[in-house]
Amino acid sequence: MERIEVQVNPLFEREIKEGNPLLYKDSLANVSHLEEGQIIEVRNKAKQFLGRGYYAIQNKGIGWILTNDPNEAIDEKFFEKKLAAAIDKRKTLFQDPDTTAFRLFNGEGDGIGGFTLDIFNEFLLFQWYSKGIYRSKDKIIAALQTCIDFKGIYEKKRFDQKGMYVEDDDFVMGIKGDFPITIKENGMSYSVDLNDGAMVGIFLDQRDVRKTICDKYANEKDVLNTFSYTGAFSVAAAIGGSKSTTSVDLANRSRAKTAENFQLNNIDLEEQKIIVEDVFHYFKYAVKKKLLFDMVILDPPSFARSKKHTFSAAKDYTNLLKEAIAITKDNGIIVASTNCSTFDMKKFKKFILDAFEKQSSRYEIVEEFGLPKDFRYLEQVKESNYLKVVFIKKRK
């Protein structure tokens, strides 16, 4: 496909020059003739070369600049160079026998916006966020084969409307996995399935948070894990010596998957409650029964809808936190987490302040987390630094 010259709107020229590779909806003039995946040369009004990249309609914008070097081609060699550099940066993770799942390539943070690549033991998982980058899939995979050994490759196509997952058989090449397989993370075991819908069973960006819960906060504590999914935080708490864990999630599948993760770690299910219920309904039940917890973990999806509730992190996190405060013991810990990219840590802390004020309660922030090191991001692309986790101590 031939390269096409496009002109940047003057308002966005400075952003590109300052290193933001994301092309927003209004970044370029007249793009109606472009095809997804088209290699584009971005120039300013004076025809000065600003960068070379590709056109792709996706959740964040309409494409990415991949190089600012006018002599660098976007070919297999280019992909090989970027992948090899990213893999080299994860050397210490490869050398850690206690961790066998992590992010290998994180989009623009590693130099190519539009896809990510994770490793789960010897299986690789691509997540594609636009049809544009997906058109380069064969070149990217050919380049990858020169950089790393693997058993098999799976993929999640997330370029449906609003970045939703496209239902498909996700096997790409190599040996098919006998799923579920067990991965290790800081010595803890988790079950994953790379070919069972949109999600695989664990969110790798919470690795440092799980380790912190296990190592520093869980011992002899009663722990409530809300929006618990497959119970990964509950497992970390139980391994850390918790007195009890209660995992609450609306999805029916969460019960069996959470129990499986406990059993993988030889955790006695007797002291672990797994409840399939709307989290908001459970909060009401807990207040009614005067239940109190030493630790409450809040990691809701950015947006969720049940029969009775629609939850949006940007609008509703304060009220969610208010409910959690009511069932947290004095000097207990609330782990407040969000992956919503539409607000930053400063605004998130404002939600925390508002929630405690509404409950006439005092608090202290004891720890903060963002993305782990393998989830590399660019400061210039605010959306890429999405994870915000705050450990809050509820004061008397």
N, C-alpha and C positions, 0 to 999 in steps of 0.2 A: 504494500500500500504506500502510495507516494506521500511525502511530507507536504503539509499545507501550512502556509503562513497565516497567522491570525494576529489581530491587533488587540492589545490590552487596553481596557478603558483606563484613562489617566488616574482615576481614583485608586486603582489597584496596583499601579506600577511600583509604588514605593514598597508595598508589602512583598512583592516578588523579589525586589532588590534586597530586602532585608532577610530573605531566606524562607519565606512562606511558600511552599510548593503547591498548596491547594488552590485550585482555580474555582472561585465561587460563582454562583449563578450569573452575576452581573459583571464578572471579571473581563469577559471577552466581548468584542463587538461582532455581530453577525456570525452566529455559529450554526444557523439553520441548515447549511449545506454539509455539515460535518457528519461523518459516520462514527459510531462508537468504536473505540480502539484506534481511530485515526491518529497517526503521529503528527503532532502540530509543532510549529515553530512560533513561539510567542515573541512579538516585537512591539515596540512602542510606536507612537505617532511618527517619530523621526526615523523609523525603520531599524532602530538599534535592537540587536538580538538580546533577549532577556532569558530565554530558556527553551529547552525542547522537552516535550512530554507527550501526553496522549489525552484525547477527548473521551470522557465517559460520564454519563449521567449516573450519579449515585447520591446516597443520603447526605453526604457532606457538601457536594458541589458538582462541578461539571468536568472535572479532570485534574490532572496532576502534572507539575513540571518534574522531570526526572533528572535533568542535568542542566547546568548553566554553562557548560563547555560547548561552544559551537562546533567543535570537531569530534564530539563524542556521539557515536551512533547508538540507538536503542536496539540492540540485537542480543543474540545469545551470549556473546562475550560480556556485554554490559550486565546482564542478569547474573552470570556466573561470578563476576567481580563482587557484586552487591551481596549475593548469597554467601559466598566464601567469607567475606568480611564479617557478616552477621554471625555466622557459625563460629568463627574464630573468637568473637567477643563473648560467646557462651562457654568458652573452654572450661572454666571452673565448674559449671553445672554438669558438663559431660563427665568430669572427673569425680563427681560426688555420687557414690554408690547408694546413698540414702534418698536421692531424688532422680526419678527417671521420666518425669514429665515436666515440660516447661516450654516457653515460647522461643522459637528459633529465629523468627523474622517478624518484626512488628511494623509492617506498612511503612509510612513515611519516616518513622523513627529510625529505620534501617535503610532508607533511601529510595523506596518505591511505594508510593501510596496506592491503596486499593486492595491489598491482600495481606493476610497473615499466615504464618506457618507454625504449627506446634508439633512437638514430638511427644509420643506416648509409648514408652519403651522403644521398640524398634519400628513403630508405625508413625507415619507422618500425616498431619491433617492440614489441608489448605482451607482457608475461608476467603471466598472471593466476594468483593463488595460492589462490583460493577461488571456489566457485559464487556465494557471496554478493556479492562485488564484481563478478563477471561479469554479474550481473543489471543492473548500472548501466552496462554497456558502451556502449550507444547514447548515453546522456547524456554519458559521458566523451568519446566520439569526436566527438559534435556540438560539445562545448566545445572540444576540441582543434583543430577546423577553424577556429575563430576566432583561434587563437593562433599557428599555424605553417603554412607551405606545405610540401607533401610530394608525392612521386610516388605512393607506395602504402603501405598498412598491412598488416603481418603480425602474427600472434599465436602465442603458445605457451600452451596451457591446462595448468597444472600443478596442478590440483586433484584429481587421482586420488589413490589411497591414498598416504600419506606424501609428498604433493607431487610425485608422479611425473607425467611428461608424458602428456597424452592424445593419442594418435596421430590426426592429422587433416590435411586440407588447411588450411594455416595462412594462406592469403590472406584478407584481410578486405575491402579496398576500394581504389579508385584504379587505378593502372596496375600490371600484374603485372611483377615483376622478371625480367630475363633473367639468371638466376643460373648460375654464381657471378658476383658483382660484386666489384670491387676497392675496398677502403677504405684510407685512409691513417691512420697513427698515428705522430706525431712524425717524419713523412717516410718511414717504412717502409710497404711495401705488403703487404696481406693479403687473401686470398680469403675471401668469406663467401657463405653460401647461407641465406636466411631461411626456406626452405620444404623443408627436408630433415631432418625429424625433430627431436629435442629440442634439438640443439646447432647453432650457426651457423658455427663455425670459429674463433672467438677469444673469449677471456674479457677483456672490456673493463676489469675491475677491476685487471688487472696492468699497465696502461699505464706507470705510473711505474717499475715494476720492470724492464720491458723496456728503457726508456730508460736506466736506470742501468747495466744490464748492457752495453748498447751503448756508452755514453759513457765508463764508468770502469773496467770490469773485463775485457772480452773480448779486448783487443788482444794478439795473439801468444800466445793461450792455447789449450790443448786443452780443449774444453768437452763435458761429458756432460750431456744433457738427458733426464731420465727422466720417464715418464708424459707423453710429449712432445706427444700429441694431434696438432695440425697443425703443430708445429714453430715456434710463434711465438717462443719464447725462443731457439731455435737461429738463426732469421733475425736476431734482434736481435744475437746474438753474432757472427754472420758479418759483418753490416754494420759492427759495431764492430771488425773486423779480426782475428777469431780465426784461429788457425793451422788448427784443424779443429773440426768439431762432430760429435757422435754423438747421434742422436735415437732413443730407445728407447720403444716403446709396443706394447701387446699387440694393439691393433685393426688389422686388415688395411688399413682405409681410410687409416691414418696415413701410409703410404708415399707414395701418390699425392698426398695433400693437402699433405704437408710439401714434397715435390719441387715442387709447384705454387707454394708460397709462396717457395721459393728462387728459382725462375725468374722470378717477378714482380719480384724485386729484382735481377735480373741477377747472381745468385750462381752461381759455377761449382760444379757438383755434385761435381766430382772430390774436393774436400776435405771433403765432407759425407757422413757415413754415416747411413743411415736403416735402423733394425733393427726388425723386427716380432717382438717376443719379450716374455715375461713379465719385468718389471724385476728381480724377485728372482732369476730364473734368470740374467739378464745379470750381476748383481753377482757371482754364483759364478763365472761364466765369466771376468770381469775379474780376479778374485783369482787364479784358476788360471793365467791368461796374464800375470799381473803387470802389468796395465794400470794406469796412474796418470794422473789428470787434474788440470789446473790449476783447473778449476771444475766443480762438480757441482750441477746444479739439481734440486731435489726439490719437485715440486708435485703430489702425489697427490690423487685424489678423496677426499672424507671417508670414503667407503665403497666398496670395490670387491671383486668376486669373480671369480677365474679358476678353472680346473680344479684347480690345486694350492694356491692361496692365497685366503684371505679377509682383506682389509685393512680395518681400522678405525683412522682417524687417532687417535681418543681412546685406543686401546689399543696400537697398533702403531707409532706414529711413532718412538719411541725406538729400536726395533730397525732400522727403515728407515734412520734417521740413522747408526746404528752401521755398517751395511753401506756407506754412502756415505763415512764417514770412512776406512774401510780402503782405498779406492781414490782418495783425494784426496792430492795431493802436499803436503809440508810447505810452509807459507805459501800453500797454495791456498785457494780460497774455496768454501764450500758455501752455496748459496742455499736455505734451508729455508722452505717456504711451506705454509700450510694455510688452507682456507676453512671448516674445521669450526667451527660456532658453539657447540658444547657446552663449550668451554674457552677461557680468555682467554690473553693474551700471557704473563702470569706463569707459568701452568701450562706453556705452550709452551716457555718458557725452562728450565723444570725438566726437560722431555723432553730438551732440548739438553744440559744439564749431565749428566744420567744417561747419555746416549749417549757423551759424551766420557770420562766416568769409566770406563765399561765397556771402552772402547778404550784406557784409560790414556794418553789424549792431552790436550794442552792446547789452548785456543782463546781467541779474542777476538771479541766481537760488534762488527762495524764499522759496520753500518747496520741500521735497522729501518724497515719500511713497514707502513701499514695501508691503508685504502681511499682512493682518490684523491678529490679535492674534489667531483667530480660524483656520487659515490656517498654522498650526504648521509645521515647516520644520527642517531638520537637516543641520547644517553648513557643515557637511562632504559630503553631497550630493548636489553639486552645482546646479544641474538641478532642485532641489525641491524649490529653492528660486528664482522663475522665474519673479515675477512682479516688474517692475521698472516704477515709475511715478514721473515726475519732473514738478513742476510749475515754469515756466520761465517768467520773466518780460522783455519785449522788451524795451530797453532804447533808448532815442533819439539819 
